[in-house]
Amino acid sequence: MEQVLVMVKPVGLHPVCRVVDNDIKPLQEIVGGYIEVIPYWPPGVPGEIIAFCNEEGKYEGLTTNYTIPGDEIVGDVVFTRSGEEGQTVSLTDDDIKAICDAYGWRLQAG
């Protein structure tokens, strides 16, 4: 199975990059349940970036990870990139830098 580079933002920690199988199951494992797209891209972050969180995280009382205008994102989050045909592809170094810069995060060694 093809693998892709993603960035995981655990609650209370700086993000870390991981290589995972290009399938929905690893994404669900990272967020701890069914995935939901976070529909927000801060300035400077390419629109091809997709962030996923736990769809039922708020109902389950998961801890706040970070905030976006008008909402709190709870639980662990995984960032990926959407390819030209909508498929999941690896993040680029520029993507990772843009996400970290936008949120003021420092990438931790993984």
C-alpha positions in Angstrom: 0.0 0.0 0.0 1.2 3.5 -0.8 2.3 5.6 2.1 2.0 9.4 2.7 3.7 11.9 4.9 1.2 13.6 7.3 1.6 15.9 10.3 -0.1 15.0 13.6 -0.9 17.7 16.1 -1.4 15.9 19.5 -3.3 17.8 22.2 -0.9 19.8 24.3 2.2 19.0 22.2 3.9 20.4 19.2 3.2 18.6 15.9 5.2 15.7 14.6 5.4 14.2 11.0 4.6 10.6 10.4 4.5 8.3 7.4 1.2 6.3 7.3 -0.6 4.0 4.9 -2.7 6.0 2.5 -6.0 4.7 3.8 -8.8 6.0 6.1 -8.0 3.6 8.9 -4.6 5.2 10.0 -6.3 8.6 10.0 -9.1 7.3 12.2 -6.5 5.7 14.5 -4.7 9.0 14.9 -7.8 11.0 15.8 -9.4 8.2 17.8 -12.6 7.7 15.8 -14.5 8.7 12.7 -12.8 11.6 10.9 -14.3 15.0 10.2 -12.7 17.7 7.9 -11.9 21.0 9.7 -13.1 23.6 7.2 -10.6 26.3 7.9 -7.3 27.4 6.3 -5.4 30.2 8.1 -3.8 32.9 5.9 -0.6 31.5 4.3 -1.7 27.9 4.3 -2.4 26.4 0.9 -6.0 25.4 0.2 -4.9 21.9 -0.7 -4.2 21.2 2.9 -6.8 19.1 4.7 -7.1 18.8 8.5 -9.0 16.0 10.1 -10.3 15.7 13.7 -12.5 13.2 15.6 -16.0 13.7 14.4 -17.5 13.1 17.8 -14.7 14.6 19.8 -16.8 17.4 21.4 -19.5 15.0 22.4 -16.9 12.7 23.9 -15.4 15.6 25.9 -12.0 15.6 24.3 -9.6 18.3 25.3 -9.2 21.4 23.2 -6.2 21.2 20.9 -6.3 24.7 19.3 -8.8 27.3 18.3 -9.9 28.7 15.0 -12.2 31.7 14.5 -15.6 30.7 16.0 -14.6 27.2 17.1 -12.4 25.0 19.3 -10.7 22.0 17.7 -10.6 19.1 20.1 -8.5 15.9 20.2 -5.6 15.0 18.1 -5.6 16.4 14.5 -3.9 15.1 11.4 -3.0 17.3 8.4 -2.7 15.9 4.9 -2.7 17.3 1.4 -5.3 16.7 -1.4 -4.0 15.8 -4.8 -5.3 17.0 -8.2 -8.0 14.3 -8.2 -8.9 14.6 -4.6 -6.8 11.8 -3.4 -4.6 12.1 -0.2 -1.0 12.8 -1.0 2.1 13.6 1.1 2.6 17.0 2.7 5.5 19.0 1.3 8.1 20.7 3.4 6.5 24.1 2.4 3.1 22.8 3.6 4.5 21.8 7.0 6.3 25.1 7.4 3.1 27.1 6.4 1.0 25.2 8.9 3.5 25.6 11.7 4.0 29.3 11.0 0.3 30.0 10.8 -0.4 28.5 14.3 3.0 29.3 15.9 3.9 25.7 16.4 7.3 24.2 16.4 7.7 20.8 14.7 9.0 18.2 17.2 11.4 15.4 16.1 9.4 12.3 15.4 
